[in-house]
Amino acid sequence: MSSDGDDSKRRPATRVVRGGRKSAWTGPVVNVPVWRGSTHLYDTDADRQAAGRNNADGQFFYGRRGAPTQWSLAEALTAIEPGAHGTVLYPSGVAAIAGIMLAVLKPGDHLLMSDNAYDPSRSMATGLLARMGVTTTFFDPLDISAYRALFAKPVQAVWLESPGSLTFEVCDVPQLAAMAREHGAVSLIDNTWASPLGFAALDHGCDIVMMSLSKHVGGHSDLMMGSASAGETWYRALRRTAQDLGQVVSPDDAALAARGLRTMQVRLAAQTQSARRIASWLAAQPQVARVLCPLLPDDPGHALWARDFTGGCGLFSFVLASNDPAAAARVADNLDLFGIGYSWGGYESLALPIKPADYRSVMADQTGGRPALRVSIGLEDTDDLIADLAQALAQV
């Protein structure tokens, strides 16, 4: 079986399996082999010069431009991102954020950033971008009127994330992106939570979509990688900037990410189903004041999620009813099946005490100042996870 044909009309599950598996790259085996190499050789010097002029995936030139292992992964990610012309790979999700910012912004530009963005995105704005002369205004993505007013002054780019980091508010991405485009601004979005299998960001008006591949795509908590996908114009700008910065991913990590990608849809479906059930159970517990999860019908963001998204994932938060500042840590410490650690999207469940107010400038504190935890639901049995949460909640 070859995947050399046009799969663009096929459904996402099929494209996830077949994307990037050109017979020229796989040979007679199923998966693209791991091509390790810095130096690429040429039959003649004329071939070397021609390769230098053809700066495209699929053209051997030098290891920094990749080889079939990296090209295959990038092509597969493009295949599942509706509206994308190409995908650039980065050695981490934060490297992807930086690569996008540096490709889009220049000294003197102004950036609008959703106030519930991932903390390293916020740090990028207040650190690296500020040092290079880019100013940033944080905004509440749920307050459309206030957002509209920010375009009274020139804005070059808008950074979105939906659902928001830690507190999972769902914003109206199509409306926010349309307003940005109306004022000549580029719409950028961190779509790690849903992935393109759950939210087609480019089709909903965004110009560049970013993912941390360390999460759902890797799926096994054993690699660091990021990606950015876009239409042709912005893809070429992203690629040029990444090459200027010397960004390259390891072929071994690319092979791991490609392996994880093939099962991402079934893992996401299973984790979403389990997370929905666990979130509903948590909402009924006396120790829990609030569950922050757009999968639940009574969540404020559920209607927008149901309108725009085709899938979810296992990541959400919940707020304890206790006023004891140490309560969240006590719950985490008493969990047996949930590890305590950063990242998420792997096959194993995680729990992390959080203080969202530490990472907000303008949005209200969804926790009401109470202790809260973010959980990433893995592939363990749902009943076992609920039993583990029940015994840990009994400690508060």
Beta strands, then each sheet from edge to edge (+ up, - down):
strand 1: 86-90
strand 2: 110-114
strand 3: 135-139
strand 4: 157-161
strand 5: 186-190
strand 6: 208-212
strand 7: 226-230
strand 8: 288-292
strand 9: 315-320
strand 10: 350-354
strand 11: 372-376
sheet 1: 1+ 7- 6+ 5+ 4+ 2+ 3+
sheet 2: 8+ 9- 11+ 10-
end
